[in-house]
Structure formats: structure tokens, C-alpha cells
Amino acid sequence: MKKIAFILMLAFVAIGTIDVAKAQTETQTEIDTLTEAITIVEKIIVEDDVTHDQTDKVMKGYVVGLTKITYKQLIMILIAVLFVYLSIVKKYEPLLLLPLAFGILLANIPLAGLDAYYVFDDGRLGLMNFLYHGILYVIYPPLIFLCIGTMTDFGPLIASPKNALIGLGGQLGIFVALGGALFLGNLFIPYIPGFEGFSFNEAASIAIIGSSDGPTAIYTASRLAPNLLPTIAIAAFSYMALVPFIQPPIMRALTTPKERVIVMPPPKQVTQRQKIVFPIALTLITLLLVPAAGALIGMMMLGNLIRESGVTGRYIETLQNAFLNILTLLVAICIGASATADRFLTFQTLLIVFLGLVAFCFGTIGGVLIAKLLCKLTGGKINPLIGNSGVSAMPMAARISQRVGREYNPDNHLLMHAMGPIVSSTISSAIIAGIFIALYGG
């Protein structure tokens, strides 16, 4: 037992000796580390004045960021919050309105450098400025038209070409807004300090809002009046979202109870060969006559040919979903980021928003009036309620035709009939935009 106790005692002493040595080593390491840290800090304090200057600059930046915000920027931030509310709670075009609203929010935070015009001191573009070049260089809108082409069925238009006249009638809003912009612009010049009216390029860009086609409006403004692009784009997309509220009262006011209950026969069947030939023929005819419309029309017809060919299923799935969603996100956030307070909160903006509403209303009026005329000429075979689809708010306008038609006749099915005028309107507005660009785009 004594031997065992002696052995255990020696073991405890050995362990204690090891622990003491280890503790001394760790303590010495900690002392060395602390000494090194103190030396580094002293070096920074004594020698590195640049670091102090940079730190002071950053800290001042934080303070200035809070004090530099203006009341106009606060208004824009409130507008952004309102748009967020409408997109999330009211579900008004959330895929478009939500990123647009957040873009507005980012652009109006002082010193954040997240507006669409920000350039760093060394010449590098800010994030939103870089993305915004996809609009300035007219990249995003034609690609959106490519996606739209894969989602468009030209069958109703091919089956009933006369319905294309309704789409042409829907362009009335463009020309009413064009004249209104030139007239009101000159009218208010003497009364509004700093307001110089609208040039023809600016008036033409404003007028395209009447097409109710956001990509076409962006495309035209980026070519003719980049300075008005944020306002025009926001107005165009806003009125597209307000289609369910603006159009039905006009439709009811211009039609009679007898006209509203007209039942249209099902559209004729169209062969696949006709659907394949149509985009090719339309591309050739349009681009030979109006080359400036080529980017929009060409991309849309390519998308449609991909749809109707029957051999490119993978493209169709990608273009109709993932690619279109990415483009919509980029366009929306870039347009929002371009809406800075100093550019957006002006009398000019109020006038553009008003003219956009006038254009949209007259586009609807023009389409309904042409539909009424066709109703008379065909002996009552066309329901004038499809006239609202003379504006190319695809597919919302066609759904409104269907909804209002079923209010008066539950057996009425106007959805497919309304698609023909919408497609015609989309093509017509792109051609008109191309003519404006060819004549005045330089």
C-alpha cells in the first residue's frame, strides 16, 4: 500500500509540474500578444494620421447622411412606401410595383449612391447606374418583347383580321396626348417659372403612354427623351395596373344594353402553318417599311415563332417564366432608381401623369368606337365591349372585356375575341413608336 501511495504522490506532483509549466507558457504567450497589440496601436496613433482622416471622413458621412435628407426625398420615400403597400396589401401588379417601389426608396436615400445616375469619384458606375444602362442602351425592352412573343397567340387575329382595326382605333390616345402635350406645354410656359414646355421628341414619348404598353413606352422615351424616362415609365406601368378601374366606366358609357349582350361565335380554327408564316411575313413587311421598329417587332415575332415552331419547348419555358421575371425585376428596380426627387417632383411630372391618363382614356374610347362601327357593319356580330382591348394592356384588357361582358350576359365569352385587338394594338403602337424614332430620333 505504501508503494502504491508513493507512486500516486509522484504522479500528482508530475501532473502539477506540467500544469504549472503550461500555465507559465500560456501566460508568457498572452503577455507577448498583448505587448504586440500595444505596439501596433501606438504605431497607429503616432504614425498613421491617414487612418484617422479616413475614420473621421466615414463618421462624418454617417452624420451628414442623416442631416442631408430633403423634404422632397422624404416625399419620394413616402410614395415608395405607398407603392409597397399597394403591391403587398392590395396586390396591384406586385411583380412590377414592389421592385419599382424599392428602387424609388433606394434612390432617395442621401449618400447611399444607389440612384440610377451615381458615379464614384474614380469614374466607376454605381450599381443602379450600371443596371440602368440596360434601359439607356435599349436592351431590356426588346428582350421583354421576345418573352411576350412566346406568350402571344396570334390565332384570333389571323382568324378575324378585321379586329385589327380595333387595335388601330386604340392608338387614338397616342395622337390626342401628342397634341395635348404640345398645346398644354406652350400654354403653361408663361405661368410656371422654369417650365419650358415640351419638345416634339418629349411630346411623342409622352404620347406613347396611350399605348398602355410599358416596354414600348420605355423604348421610345429612352430613344427620344431620356430625361423624361422615369416619369413616363412610372405613369405607363401605373395606368396598366389601373385598367380594371379606368376602362369599365368608359365601356358602359359608350355601349347600349343591347350591344353588351351580343354573343360572338367562337373564333375560326387556324392551322399551325398559318401561325408559323404569320410572324415571318409580318417581320419582313414591318421592317422593310419601318426599320426603326425592328428591335421590338423583330424580337416579338422571334418569340412567337419559337412558340409556334413546336421544336423549342425548353426556350418557351425559360422565356415565359425565369427570363421574363428577371427582366421585369431589372426594369422595375432601375426605373424606380431613376426617380430621384429632383427629377420627379416637378410640375412637368404632374402634367405628364395627367396626359398619360388622357391618352389611356382616349385609347379606350377609340377602340370602343371602332368596335361599335364594326358591330354596325357586320350586322351585330361583334360585341363592342371588346373595344377596350384596343389598348395593349395584355392580358388585363381582355380579362376586363370578359368580365364586363359576363355581367350583362353570363353566357358570353369574349376573352379570345379580345386577344385579337390587343395583339393588333401591341404591333401598331410599336410601329408608331418606330415612326416617331425614325422621324425625330436623330
Contacts in CASP RR format, 6 or more apart in sequence:
PFRMAT RR
TARGET T0000
AUTHOR 0000-0000-0000
METHOD contacts of the structure
MODEL  1
MKKIAFILMLAFVAIGTIDVAKAQTETQTEIDTLTEAITIVEKIIVEDDV
THDQTDKVMKGYVVGLTKITYKQLIMILIAVLFVYLSIVKKYEPLLLLPL
AFGILLANIPLAGLDAYYVFDDGRLGLMNFLYHGILYVIYPPLIFLCIGT
MTDFGPLIASPKNALIGLGGQLGIFVALGGALFLGNLFIPYIPGFEGFSF
NEAASIAIIGSSDGPTAIYTASRLAPNLLPTIAIAAFSYMALVPFIQPPI
MRALTTPKERVIVMPPPKQVTQRQKIVFPIALTLITLLLVPAAGALIGMM
MLGNLIRESGVTGRYIETLQNAFLNILTLLVAICIGASATADRFLTFQTL
LIVFLGLVAFCFGTIGGVLIAKLLCKLTGGKINPLIGNSGVSAMPMAARI
SQRVGREYNPDNHLLMHAMGPIVSSTISSAIIAGIFIALYGG
44 51 0 8 1.000
61 111 0 8 1.000
64 110 0 8 1.000
64 111 0 8 1.000
65 110 0 8 1.000
65 111 0 8 1.000
68 110 0 8 1.000
68 111 0 8 1.000
69 109 0 8 1.000
69 110 0 8 1.000
70 110 0 8 1.000
70 341 0 8 1.000
72 341 0 8 1.000
72 342 0 8 1.000
72 345 0 8 1.000
73 108 0 8 1.000
73 109 0 8 1.000
73 110 0 8 1.000
73 341 0 8 1.000
75 341 0 8 1.000
75 345 0 8 1.000
76 104 0 8 1.000
76 107 0 8 1.000
76 108 0 8 1.000
76 339 0 8 1.000
76 340 0 8 1.000
76 341 0 8 1.000
76 344 0 8 1.000
76 345 0 8 1.000
77 104 0 8 1.000
77 105 0 8 1.000
77 108 0 8 1.000
77 109 0 8 1.000
79 104 0 8 1.000
80 101 0 8 1.000
80 102 0 8 1.000
80 103 0 8 1.000
80 104 0 8 1.000
80 105 0 8 1.000
80 108 0 8 1.000
81 101 0 8 1.000
81 105 0 8 1.000
82 101 0 8 1.000
83 97 0 8 1.000
83 98 0 8 1.000
83 100 0 8 1.000
83 101 0 8 1.000
83 104 0 8 1.000
84 98 0 8 1.000
84 101 0 8 1.000
84 102 0 8 1.000
86 92 0 8 1.000
86 97 0 8 1.000
87 93 0 8 1.000
87 94 0 8 1.000
87 97 0 8 1.000
87 98 0 8 1.000
87 101 0 8 1.000
88 94 0 8 1.000
88 98 0 8 1.000
92 241 0 8 1.000
93 237 0 8 1.000
93 240 0 8 1.000
93 241 0 8 1.000
95 325 0 8 1.000
95 328 0 8 1.000
95 329 0 8 1.000
95 332 0 8 1.000
96 237 0 8 1.000
96 241 0 8 1.000
96 328 0 8 1.000
96 332 0 8 1.000
97 237 0 8 1.000
97 241 0 8 1.000
97 332 0 8 1.000
98 332 0 8 1.000
99 328 0 8 1.000
99 329 0 8 1.000
99 332 0 8 1.000
99 333 0 8 1.000
100 234 0 8 1.000
100 237 0 8 1.000
100 332 0 8 1.000
100 333 0 8 1.000
100 335 0 8 1.000
100 336 0 8 1.000
101 336 0 8 1.000
102 333 0 8 1.000
102 336 0 8 1.000
103 114 0 8 1.000
103 128 0 8 1.000
103 332 0 8 1.000
103 333 0 8 1.000
103 334 0 8 1.000
103 335 0 8 1.000
103 336 0 8 1.000
103 337 0 8 1.000
103 339 0 8 1.000
104 336 0 8 1.000
104 337 0 8 1.000
104 339 0 8 1.000
106 112 0 8 1.000
106 114 0 8 1.000
106 115 0 8 1.000
106 128 0 8 1.000
106 337 0 8 1.000
107 114 0 8 1.000
107 115 0 8 1.000
107 116 0 8 1.000
107 128 0 8 1.000
107 336 0 8 1.000
107 337 0 8 1.000
107 338 0 8 1.000
107 339 0 8 1.000
107 340 0 8 1.000
108 115 0 8 1.000
108 339 0 8 1.000
108 340 0 8 1.000
108 341 0 8 1.000
113 126 0 8 1.000
113 128 0 8 1.000
114 126 0 8 1.000
114 127 0 8 1.000
114 128 0 8 1.000
114 337 0 8 1.000
115 128 0 8 1.000
115 129 0 8 1.000
115 337 0 8 1.000
115 338 0 8 1.000
115 340 0 8 1.000
116 128 0 8 1.000
116 129 0 8 1.000
116 131 0 8 1.000
116 132 0 8 1.000
116 230 0 8 1.000
116 334 0 8 1.000
116 336 0 8 1.000
116 337 0 8 1.000
116 338 0 8 1.000
116 340 0 8 1.000
117 129 0 8 1.000
117 132 0 8 1.000
117 338 0 8 1.000
117 340 0 8 1.000
118 125 0 8 1.000
118 126 0 8 1.000
118 128 0 8 1.000
118 129 0 8 1.000
119 125 0 8 1.000
119 126 0 8 1.000
119 129 0 8 1.000
120 126 0 8 1.000
125 133 0 8 1.000
128 333 0 8 1.000
128 334 0 8 1.000
128 337 0 8 1.000
131 330 0 8 1.000
131 333 0 8 1.000
131 334 0 8 1.000
131 337 0 8 1.000
132 334 0 8 1.000
132 337 0 8 1.000
132 338 0 8 1.000
133 139 0 8 1.000
134 140 0 8 1.000
134 330 0 8 1.000
134 334 0 8 1.000
135 141 0 8 1.000
135 218 0 8 1.000
135 222 0 8 1.000
135 229 0 8 1.000
135 331 0 8 1.000
135 334 0 8 1.000
135 335 0 8 1.000
136 222 0 8 1.000
136 226 0 8 1.000
138 219 0 8 1.000
138 222 0 8 1.000
138 223 0 8 1.000
138 295 0 8 1.000
140 215 0 8 1.000
140 218 0 8 1.000
140 327 0 8 1.000
140 330 0 8 1.000
140 331 0 8 1.000
140 334 0 8 1.000
141 215 0 8 1.000
141 216 0 8 1.000
141 218 0 8 1.000
141 219 0 8 1.000
141 222 0 8 1.000
141 295 0 8 1.000
141 296 0 8 1.000
141 331 0 8 1.000
142 215 0 8 1.000
142 219 0 8 1.000
142 295 0 8 1.000
142 296 0 8 1.000
142 298 0 8 1.000
142 299 0 8 1.000
143 299 0 8 1.000
143 323 0 8 1.000
143 327 0 8 1.000
144 215 0 8 1.000
144 324 0 8 1.000
144 327 0 8 1.000
144 328 0 8 1.000
144 331 0 8 1.000
145 215 0 8 1.000
145 295 0 8 1.000
145 296 0 8 1.000
145 297 0 8 1.000
145 298 0 8 1.000
145 299 0 8 1.000
145 300 0 8 1.000
145 430 0 8 1.000
146 299 0 8 1.000
146 300 0 8 1.000
146 302 0 8 1.000
146 303 0 8 1.000
146 319 0 8 1.000
147 303 0 8 1.000
147 319 0 8 1.000
147 320 0 8 1.000
147 323 0 8 1.000
147 324 0 8 1.000
147 327 0 8 1.000
148 215 0 8 1.000
148 300 0 8 1.000
148 303 0 8 1.000
148 324 0 8 1.000
148 394 0 8 1.000
148 426 0 8 1.000
149 299 0 8 1.000
149 300 0 8 1.000
149 301 0 8 1.000
149 302 0 8 1.000
149 303 0 8 1.000
149 304 0 8 1.000
149 306 0 8 1.000
149 307 0 8 1.000
150 303 0 8 1.000
150 304 0 8 1.000
150 306 0 8 1.000
150 307 0 8 1.000
150 315 0 8 1.000
150 316 0 8 1.000
150 319 0 8 1.000
150 320 0 8 1.000
151 307 0 8 1.000
151 320 0 8 1.000
152 300 0 8 1.000
152 304 0 8 1.000
152 307 0 8 1.000
152 394 0 8 1.000
152 423 0 8 1.000
152 426 0 8 1.000
153 419 0 8 1.000
153 423 0 8 1.000
154 270 0 8 1.000
154 275 0 8 1.000
154 278 0 8 1.000
154 279 0 8 1.000
154 304 0 8 1.000
154 420 0 8 1.000
154 423 0 8 1.000
155 267 0 8 1.000
155 270 0 8 1.000
155 274 0 8 1.000
155 275 0 8 1.000
155 420 0 8 1.000
156 163 0 8 1.000
156 267 0 8 1.000
156 416 0 8 1.000
156 417 0 8 1.000
156 419 0 8 1.000
156 420 0 8 1.000
156 423 0 8 1.000
157 163 0 8 1.000
157 164 0 8 1.000
157 419 0 8 1.000
157 420 0 8 1.000
157 423 0 8 1.000
157 424 0 8 1.000
158 270 0 8 1.000
158 274 0 8 1.000
158 275 0 8 1.000
158 278 0 8 1.000
159 267 0 8 1.000
159 268 0 8 1.000
159 269 0 8 1.000
159 270 0 8 1.000
160 267 0 8 1.000
160 268 0 8 1.000
160 417 0 8 1.000
160 420 0 8 1.000
162 374 0 8 1.000
162 378 0 8 1.000
163 374 0 8 1.000
163 382 0 8 1.000
163 386 0 8 1.000
163 417 0 8 1.000
163 420 0 8 1.000
163 421 0 8 1.000
163 424 0 8 1.000
164 420 0 8 1.000
164 421 0 8 1.000
164 424 0 8 1.000
165 370 0 8 1.000
165 374 0 8 1.000
165 424 0 8 1.000
166 367 0 8 1.000
166 370 0 8 1.000
166 371 0 8 1.000
166 374 0 8 1.000
166 386 0 8 1.000
166 387 0 8 1.000
166 389 0 8 1.000
166 390 0 8 1.000
166 420 0 8 1.000
166 421 0 8 1.000
166 424 0 8 1.000
166 425 0 8 1.000
167 367 0 8 1.000
167 370 0 8 1.000
167 389 0 8 1.000
167 390 0 8 1.000
167 392 0 8 1.000
167 421 0 8 1.000
167 422 0 8 1.000
167 424 0 8 1.000
167 425 0 8 1.000
167 428 0 8 1.000
168 370 0 8 1.000
168 424 0 8 1.000
168 425 0 8 1.000
168 428 0 8 1.000
169 363 0 8 1.000
169 366 0 8 1.000
169 367 0 8 1.000
169 369 0 8 1.000
169 370 0 8 1.000
169 390 0 8 1.000
170 363 0 8 1.000
170 364 0 8 1.000
170 366 0 8 1.000
170 367 0 8 1.000
170 370 0 8 1.000
170 387 0 8 1.000
170 390 0 8 1.000
170 391 0 8 1.000
170 425 0 8 1.000
170 428 0 8 1.000
171 211 0 8 1.000
171 363 0 8 1.000
171 425 0 8 1.000
171 428 0 8 1.000
171 429 0 8 1.000
171 432 0 8 1.000
172 362 0 8 1.000
172 363 0 8 1.000
172 365 0 8 1.000
172 366 0 8 1.000
172 367 0 8 1.000
173 207 0 8 1.000
173 210 0 8 1.000
173 358 0 8 1.000
173 359 0 8 1.000
173 360 0 8 1.000
173 361 0 8 1.000
173 362 0 8 1.000
173 363 0 8 1.000
173 365 0 8 1.000
173 366 0 8 1.000
174 207 0 8 1.000
174 208 0 8 1.000
174 210 0 8 1.000
174 211 0 8 1.000
174 359 0 8 1.000
174 363 0 8 1.000
174 429 0 8 1.000
174 432 0 8 1.000
175 207 0 8 1.000
176 358 0 8 1.000
176 359 0 8 1.000
176 362 0 8 1.000
176 363 0 8 1.000
177 203 0 8 1.000
177 206 0 8 1.000
177 207 0 8 1.000
177 209 0 8 1.000
177 210 0 8 1.000
177 355 0 8 1.000
177 356 0 8 1.000
177 358 0 8 1.000
177 359 0 8 1.000
177 362 0 8 1.000
178 203 0 8 1.000
178 204 0 8 1.000
178 206 0 8 1.000
178 207 0 8 1.000
179 203 0 8 1.000
179 207 0 8 1.000
180 203 0 8 1.000
180 355 0 8 1.000
180 358 0 8 1.000
181 198 0 8 1.000
181 202 0 8 1.000
181 203 0 8 1.000
181 206 0 8 1.000
181 207 0 8 1.000
181 351 0 8 1.000
181 355 0 8 1.000
182 198 0 8 1.000
182 200 0 8 1.000
182 203 0 8 1.000
184 351 0 8 1.000
184 355 0 8 1.000
185 195 0 8 1.000
185 197 0 8 1.000
185 198 0 8 1.000
185 351 0 8 1.000
186 197 0 8 1.000
188 195 0 8 1.000
188 197 0 8 1.000
188 347 0 8 1.000
188 351 0 8 1.000
189 195 0 8 1.000
189 196 0 8 1.000
189 197 0 8 1.000
192 347 0 8 1.000
195 347 0 8 1.000
195 348 0 8 1.000
197 348 0 8 1.000
198 206 0 8 1.000
199 225 0 8 1.000
200 440 0 8 1.000
201 224 0 8 1.000
201 225 0 8 1.000
201 440 0 8 1.000
201 441 0 8 1.000
202 224 0 8 1.000
202 225 0 8 1.000
202 227 0 8 1.000
202 228 0 8 1.000
204 220 0 8 1.000
204 224 0 8 1.000
204 225 0 8 1.000
204 436 0 8 1.000
204 440 0 8 1.000
205 217 0 8 1.000
205 220 0 8 1.000
205 221 0 8 1.000
205 224 0 8 1.000
205 225 0 8 1.000
205 228 0 8 1.000
205 232 0 8 1.000
206 225 0 8 1.000
206 228 0 8 1.000
206 232 0 8 1.000
206 352 0 8 1.000
206 355 0 8 1.000
206 356 0 8 1.000
206 359 0 8 1.000
207 355 0 8 1.000
207 359 0 8 1.000
208 216 0 8 1.000
208 217 0 8 1.000
208 220 0 8 1.000
208 221 0 8 1.000
208 232 0 8 1.000
208 236 0 8 1.000
208 429 0 8 1.000
208 432 0 8 1.000
208 433 0 8 1.000
208 436 0 8 1.000
209 217 0 8 1.000
209 232 0 8 1.000
209 235 0 8 1.000
209 236 0 8 1.000
209 239 0 8 1.000
209 352 0 8 1.000
209 355 0 8 1.000
209 356 0 8 1.000
209 359 0 8 1.000
209 360 0 8 1.000
210 236 0 8 1.000
210 239 0 8 1.000
210 356 0 8 1.000
210 359 0 8 1.000
210 360 0 8 1.000
210 362 0 8 1.000
210 363 0 8 1.000
210 391 0 8 1.000
210 429 0 8 1.000
211 217 0 8 1.000
211 391 0 8 1.000
211 392 0 8 1.000
211 425 0 8 1.000
211 426 0 8 1.000
211 429 0 8 1.000
211 432 0 8 1.000
211 433 0 8 1.000
212 236 0 8 1.000
212 239 0 8 1.000
212 240 0 8 1.000
212 243 0 8 1.000
212 360 0 8 1.000
212 363 0 8 1.000
212 391 0 8 1.000
212 392 0 8 1.000
212 393 0 8 1.000
212 397 0 8 1.000
212 425 0 8 1.000
213 236 0 8 1.000
213 392 0 8 1.000
213 393 0 8 1.000
213 394 0 8 1.000
213 425 0 8 1.000
213 426 0 8 1.000
213 429 0 8 1.000
213 430 0 8 1.000
214 233 0 8 1.000
214 236 0 8 1.000
214 237 0 8 1.000
214 240 0 8 1.000
215 296 0 8 1.000
215 331 0 8 1.000
216 296 0 8 1.000
216 392 0 8 1.000
216 426 0 8 1.000
216 429 0 8 1.000
216 430 0 8 1.000
216 433 0 8 1.000
217 232 0 8 1.000
217 233 0 8 1.000
217 236 0 8 1.000
218 229 0 8 1.000
218 232 0 8 1.000
218 233 0 8 1.000
218 236 0 8 1.000
218 331 0 8 1.000
218 335 0 8 1.000
219 295 0 8 1.000
219 296 0 8 1.000
219 433 0 8 1.000
220 433 0 8 1.000
220 434 0 8 1.000
220 436 0 8 1.000
220 437 0 8 1.000
221 228 0 8 1.000
221 229 0 8 1.000
221 232 0 8 1.000
221 233 0 8 1.000
222 229 0 8 1.000
223 437 0 8 1.000
223 441 0 8 1.000
224 436 0 8 1.000
224 437 0 8 1.000
224 440 0 8 1.000
224 441 0 8 1.000
225 232 0 8 1.000
227 343 0 8 1.000
228 348 0 8 1.000
228 352 0 8 1.000
229 335 0 8 1.000
229 338 0 8 1.000
230 335 0 8 1.000
230 336 0 8 1.000
230 338 0 8 1.000
230 339 0 8 1.000
230 340 0 8 1.000
230 343 0 8 1.000
230 344 0 8 1.000
231 339 0 8 1.000
231 343 0 8 1.000
231 344 0 8 1.000
231 348 0 8 1.000
231 349 0 8 1.000
231 352 0 8 1.000
231 353 0 8 1.000
232 352 0 8 1.000
233 335 0 8 1.000
233 338 0 8 1.000
234 335 0 8 1.000
234 336 0 8 1.000
234 339 0 8 1.000
235 352 0 8 1.000
235 353 0 8 1.000
235 356 0 8 1.000
236 356 0 8 1.000
237 332 0 8 1.000
237 335 0 8 1.000
239 246 0 8 1.000
239 356 0 8 1.000
239 357 0 8 1.000
239 360 0 8 1.000
240 393 0 8 1.000
240 396 0 8 1.000
243 393 0 8 1.000
243 396 0 8 1.000
243 397 0 8 1.000
243 400 0 8 1.000
244 396 0 8 1.000
244 400 0 8 1.000
246 357 0 8 1.000
246 360 0 8 1.000
246 361 0 8 1.000
246 364 0 8 1.000
247 364 0 8 1.000
247 388 0 8 1.000
247 397 0 8 1.000
247 400 0 8 1.000
248 400 0 8 1.000
248 404 0 8 1.000
250 361 0 8 1.000
250 364 0 8 1.000
250 365 0 8 1.000
250 368 0 8 1.000
250 388 0 8 1.000
251 364 0 8 1.000
251 368 0 8 1.000
251 385 0 8 1.000
251 387 0 8 1.000
251 388 0 8 1.000
251 400 0 8 1.000
251 404 0 8 1.000
252 260 0 8 1.000
252 404 0 8 1.000
254 365 0 8 1.000
254 368 0 8 1.000
254 369 0 8 1.000
254 372 0 8 1.000
254 384 0 8 1.000
255 368 0 8 1.000
255 372 0 8 1.000
255 384 0 8 1.000
255 385 0 8 1.000
257 408 0 8 1.000
259 372 0 8 1.000
259 375 0 8 1.000
259 383 0 8 1.000
259 384 0 8 1.000
259 385 0 8 1.000
260 383 0 8 1.000
260 384 0 8 1.000
260 385 0 8 1.000
260 404 0 8 1.000
260 405 0 8 1.000
260 408 0 8 1.000
260 409 0 8 1.000
261 408 0 8 1.000
261 409 0 8 1.000
261 412 0 8 1.000
262 375 0 8 1.000
262 380 0 8 1.000
262 381 0 8 1.000
262 382 0 8 1.000
262 383 0 8 1.000
262 384 0 8 1.000
262 412 0 8 1.000
263 383 0 8 1.000
263 409 0 8 1.000
263 411 0 8 1.000
263 412 0 8 1.000
264 381 0 8 1.000
264 382 0 8 1.000
264 383 0 8 1.000
264 386 0 8 1.000
264 412 0 8 1.000
264 413 0 8 1.000
264 414 0 8 1.000
264 417 0 8 1.000
265 381 0 8 1.000
266 416 0 8 1.000
267 416 0 8 1.000
267 417 0 8 1.000
272 308 0 8 1.000
275 304 0 8 1.000
275 308 0 8 1.000
276 305 0 8 1.000
276 308 0 8 1.000
276 309 0 8 1.000
278 304 0 8 1.000
279 300 0 8 1.000
279 301 0 8 1.000
279 302 0 8 1.000
279 303 0 8 1.000
279 304 0 8 1.000
279 305 0 8 1.000
279 308 0 8 1.000
280 301 0 8 1.000
280 305 0 8 1.000
282 297 0 8 1.000
282 301 0 8 1.000
282 427 0 8 1.000
283 297 0 8 1.000
283 298 0 8 1.000
283 301 0 8 1.000
286 293 0 8 1.000
286 294 0 8 1.000
286 297 0 8 1.000
286 298 0 8 1.000
286 427 0 8 1.000
286 431 0 8 1.000
287 293 0 8 1.000
287 294 0 8 1.000
287 297 0 8 1.000
287 298 0 8 1.000
290 431 0 8 1.000
290 434 0 8 1.000
290 435 0 8 1.000
290 438 0 8 1.000
291 438 0 8 1.000
292 434 0 8 1.000
292 435 0 8 1.000
292 437 0 8 1.000
292 438 0 8 1.000
293 430 0 8 1.000
293 431 0 8 1.000
293 433 0 8 1.000
293 434 0 8 1.000
293 435 0 8 1.000
293 437 0 8 1.000
294 434 0 8 1.000
296 430 0 8 1.000
296 433 0 8 1.000
296 434 0 8 1.000
297 427 0 8 1.000
297 430 0 8 1.000
297 431 0 8 1.000
300 426 0 8 1.000
300 427 0 8 1.000
300 430 0 8 1.000
303 319 0 8 1.000
306 312 0 8 1.000
306 315 0 8 1.000
306 316 0 8 1.000
306 319 0 8 1.000
307 316 0 8 1.000
360 391 0 8 1.000
363 390 0 8 1.000
363 391 0 8 1.000
364 387 0 8 1.000
364 388 0 8 1.000
364 390 0 8 1.000
364 391 0 8 1.000
366 387 0 8 1.000
366 390 0 8 1.000
367 387 0 8 1.000
367 388 0 8 1.000
367 389 0 8 1.000
367 390 0 8 1.000
367 391 0 8 1.000
367 421 0 8 1.000
368 384 0 8 1.000
368 385 0 8 1.000
368 387 0 8 1.000
368 388 0 8 1.000
370 387 0 8 1.000
370 390 0 8 1.000
371 382 0 8 1.000
371 383 0 8 1.000
371 384 0 8 1.000
371 385 0 8 1.000
371 386 0 8 1.000
371 387 0 8 1.000
371 421 0 8 1.000
372 384 0 8 1.000
374 382 0 8 1.000
375 381 0 8 1.000
375 382 0 8 1.000
375 383 0 8 1.000
375 384 0 8 1.000
382 417 0 8 1.000
383 405 0 8 1.000
383 412 0 8 1.000
383 414 0 8 1.000
383 417 0 8 1.000
385 401 0 8 1.000
385 404 0 8 1.000
385 405 0 8 1.000
385 414 0 8 1.000
386 401 0 8 1.000
386 414 0 8 1.000
386 417 0 8 1.000
386 418 0 8 1.000
386 421 0 8 1.000
387 401 0 8 1.000
387 418 0 8 1.000
387 421 0 8 1.000
388 397 0 8 1.000
388 400 0 8 1.000
388 401 0 8 1.000
388 404 0 8 1.000
388 418 0 8 1.000
389 397 0 8 1.000
389 398 0 8 1.000
389 401 0 8 1.000
389 418 0 8 1.000
389 419 0 8 1.000
389 420 0 8 1.000
389 421 0 8 1.000
389 422 0 8 1.000
389 425 0 8 1.000
390 397 0 8 1.000
390 421 0 8 1.000
390 422 0 8 1.000
390 424 0 8 1.000
390 425 0 8 1.000
391 397 0 8 1.000
391 422 0 8 1.000
391 425 0 8 1.000
392 422 0 8 1.000
392 423 0 8 1.000
392 425 0 8 1.000
392 426 0 8 1.000
392 429 0 8 1.000
393 422 0 8 1.000
394 422 0 8 1.000
394 423 0 8 1.000
394 426 0 8 1.000
395 419 0 8 1.000
395 422 0 8 1.000
397 418 0 8 1.000
397 422 0 8 1.000
398 414 0 8 1.000
398 415 0 8 1.000
398 418 0 8 1.000
398 419 0 8 1.000
398 422 0 8 1.000
399 415 0 8 1.000
401 414 0 8 1.000
401 415 0 8 1.000
401 417 0 8 1.000
401 418 0 8 1.000
402 413 0 8 1.000
402 414 0 8 1.000
402 415 0 8 1.000
402 418 0 8 1.000
405 412 0 8 1.000
405 414 0 8 1.000
406 412 0 8 1.000
END
